[in-house]
Every structure is written in structure tokens, then in C-alpha cells.
Amino acid sequence: MKIARRLGVPPRLRGSMSGSTCPDIFELSDGRFAVIGTDMTGELKNSLPADAGVAEYERIVVITRETMVRAKVDIPDA
């Protein structure tokens, strides 16, 4: 599995000064998505709806609204 492409614009175009430590969304070669964000599992796990859960190997990752909105044009419909 490899990173196939970035969704949205690079962090530098979203105001990152270093361009290397900001949220990002990538499509993987197998069709899944990878997200770079802030791990907020500890803060949000108990707020999840009753029908949602987080496995030991999973994390709740938070990204900025701008990151998601700017990626929207690149997210496939199907």
C-alpha cells in the first residue's frame, strides 16, 4: 500500500509556515484514506454515539474544517 494522492491543497496553501506539521488527507493505493491530525481519542471517546466505538488499534483524529472543506473537491462520489 502507498499514498496515491493528496486530497485538497498542501498545508502551505492553508497557512502552514513549515508545511510539514499540519492536518492532511491522502487517498491510498488500495482505495482507503489516511488522515494526519491531532489524536483526540482520550477527549472524545466517551462522547461517541452509542452505536460507535474505537478499537484499541484505532484513534479519533481531528482535522481542521478548512482541511476537510478544501479536500471535498477531491473526494470521490463512489
N, C-alpha and C positions, 0 to 999 in steps of 0.2 A: 504494500500500500504506500502511495506517495501523495503529496499535496499536488492536486491538479491545477487549482487556480484560486485566487483570492476573490471573495465576493465583496463588492463595494470598492472604495478607494483606499489607498495606502494610508497608514496612520499620519504621515507627514501632511497629507492633504486634509486631515481632520484636526490639525492644530498641534500635533505632537512635535516637540522641539527635537527630540532624539530620533523619532521614527522607529524606535526599537522596543518600546515598553508600553504599547497601547493595545487595547482590545482589537481583535481581528477575527474574521470568519473565513474559513477555507473549505472548498469542496475537495474531497479526497478522490483518488482514482477509482475507488470501489463504490462511489456514489454517496457515501456518508459525509458528514460535515464535522469539522473540527473548529472549536471556539477557544480563543485566547481571551481570558477575562479574569476578574477577581473572584477567588474562591469565597463564596458566601454561604457554604453549606451549614456551618455552625449557626449562623444567624437566621437562616430561612427554613431549615429543615422542619421545624415544628409548626411553621405557618403553611405548609403544603396542604392542599385539599385532601380529604380522606382517601380518595382513590389514586393518590400519587405517593411515590416513595423513592428513596435514594438508597441504592445498594452500597455496600462497603467500598466498592471499587468506583463508585460514581461521585460526582461533585456537582453542586449547583453553582454555576458560573454566571456572573453578572457582567454585562457589557453596557456601554452607553447607548442611549436611544439613538444618537447620531450614527453609531456604528451599524445598528440594525437597519435604520431608515436608508442609509447610503448603500447598504448591501441589497436592499429589496429588489432593485432592478436586475440583479444578477441571480436571484433565487428562482430556480425553475418552477414552472406551474405543475409539472408532473414528473 
